[in-house]
Every structure is written in C-alpha cells, then in structure tokens.
Amino acid sequence: MKAIFATMLLLAGMTRLAPAAAAQPVAVSPLLGSWSVDVSRLPVPPEARPKSVVITFRDVGGGNWEAQVDIAGNDGTKRHSEGTAALDGAPVPVRESDEADIFALQLPAPNVLVMHLGKGGIPASTRIYTVAADGTTMIETVAYFDRDGKPVLRTNHFTRVP
C-alpha cells in the first residue's frame, strides 16, 4: 500500500511539473539591439546637442542584460559607458559614466525596461524604455530632479539601428 501511495505521489508531482517543463519559450524582448536617439528632438539648444547617442541592450545570459551607451559630441569627443545587471532590480556598478556609478534594471513587460541610475549614493534618474508595437521605434521617459529640486520628465525618441 505504501508503495502504491508513493507511486501516486510521484505521478502527481510529475503531472504538476509537466506543464512547466512543456512551457512555451520566453519571447525575445524587442528592446534587445541598438537604438539611436533623434538628436534633433532633444530638449536642449542645437549647439548643446551631441552628434549622436546610441544605446545597446544585450542579453548576456543567466537573466542578465548588458547596457552600453555611446555618445559622440559635436566637438569630436566620444564617451562610452556600460554595465551588466540582472533584470531583478538589484543595483550593480556602471563603468565609465559621468552620470552614474550604479544602476538597476527591471523588465516588467517584454517591451518595457525600467532603469534606475544613482551616483554617490544619490538617485540620478529613472529611465523607462518602451518599444512601439512595430519594433522600430522606442521612447525613453527620463525622470529626475533639477538643480532647484523640481521634478522633471523628459521624453527622448529612438529608432532601431539596423
């Protein structure tokens, strides 16, 4: 009797595990790849705008993404920053950034990424990246506080880099 009961428990457990084992693969996020900001739409005077800004998101495995930002200034300068983080919101270091020394990522939906940046133990900005249904455009909503302590929301427009 104990053997039959143990077998039934084993089969019940396997039945419960079967749907998970047969689960559909997770969809690839449309955020992955490289994106170029439309510098003509940046809310700063034309002379203060960079020549280009490209952000790249890569799935590096194990639930981790790498984020890279490359900025080419109008004066010929180039800046590169990067970091690799789990998509669980845990903070990790950013390398080579003027704006942040730590960041965290979370993916609440396949087409939405939330990035929170900090520097010197102080929040710097929160950025929400949302890819349009067509997969070719992305909006970045940036939330931060200005020097007077007033909240600011800014929208940047990106197109996918082929």
N, C-alpha and C positions, 0 to 999 in steps of 0.2 A: 504494500500500500504506500509506504514512504517513497519507494522508487517511482511509482506512478505519479504521486503528487509532485515530486521533484522534477519529473519529466514535463508535467503540465506547466509548472512554473517556468521552466526553461523555455518551453514553446511559447508561453505567453510573453515572456521577455523578448524573445526573438521577433514575435509579431509586432510588438511595440517598436522595436528597433528597425524593422523592415522599412517603414515609410521614411525614416530619417536616412537610412542607407540608400534608398532609391530617390532621395530628394533631387530636385532639379538643380543644375549648377547655378551658382550666383551669377547674375548678369554683370557683364563688364561695365564699369562706370563710364559714361560719356565724358567725364571730367578728365580722364587719362589722356595724355598727349600735351602738345604745346599750344599756347594761346598768346596772341599778340594784341596789346591794348591799342585802341584807336586814340592815338595821342592828340588828334585834332579835337576830341571831345573832352579832354582833361580840363577840370575846372581851375586852371591856372593860366596866367598870361602866356601867349605863344612863345615868348623869349625864355620862359622858365620851364617849358616842357622838354622832356627828354626826346631824343631822336627815336628811340624805341624801347619798349618794355615787353619782354617775353617771359611768361610763367609756364613751367612744365611740371606736370604731375605724372609720376611713375609708380606703378605697383611693383615693389621690390620683394614681395612675398611675405608670408608669415603675418598677414594683416597689417603690413607696414607700407606707407607711401613715402616717396621722396618728393619734396617740393624744391624747385630751383627757380630763381628769379635772375634774369639777365637784363641790365639796364645800360643802354648806350646814351650818353649825354650828348647834347648839341656841341659841346666843347671837345669831343673826341674821347672823353673818359668812358671807361667801362667798369661796371660793378657786377659782381656775381655773388649771390648768397644761396645757401641751401641747408636743408635739414631733412632728416628721416624720422618719421613718427608713426606710431600705431594709430589706428583710427578710433581709439578708445578715449580720447581726450586727455591722455597723460602727457604732461609737459616734458619736452626734450630740448636740448640746445640747438640754436641756429648758428651756422657758420658764416662768417664774412658779412654780416648785415650791419648797416648803420642804424637801422630802425629797431632791431630786436636782438635779444640774446637767448630767448626761449620762445617756444611755440607749442601749440597743441592742435590736434586735428580730430574732427568727428564727421562722420558721413551719415546724416540722418535719412538720406534717400540717395539712390544711385546717381542722381543728377545734382545733388546739393552737398557742398563741402563747407564746413564751418572751421575757420582757422582763427585762433586767438594768439596774439603776439604780446610779449612783455619785454621790458628792458630794465635792468637794475632793480628787479622786484616790483616794478610798477606796470600796470596794464598799459600797453601801447595802442593796440587797436584790435577790433574783431572784424573779420572779413568773411562774408558769405558769398560763395561762388555758386551760381545757378546756371546750368546749361539748358538752353532752349530745346524744345522738342525736336527741332530739325538737326540738332547736334553740331551746328556750325557756328553758333554764337553763344557767348557766355556773359553774364552780368556779374560784376563784383560789387557788393554793397559793403562799404567800409564805415565802421562806427568807431568814433574816438572823441576825445575831449580836446578842444582848442586851448591855447595858452591862457585864455580867460576863464577856463573851467566850464565852458559851454559845450553841450553835446553837439556833435557834427555827424551828419550822414552824407556820404558821397557815393556816387554811382560811377563805375568805370565799365566801358564796353569793350569786349574782346571778340576776336574772330579766331577760329581754329587755324593753326599753321599746318599746311599740308605736309 
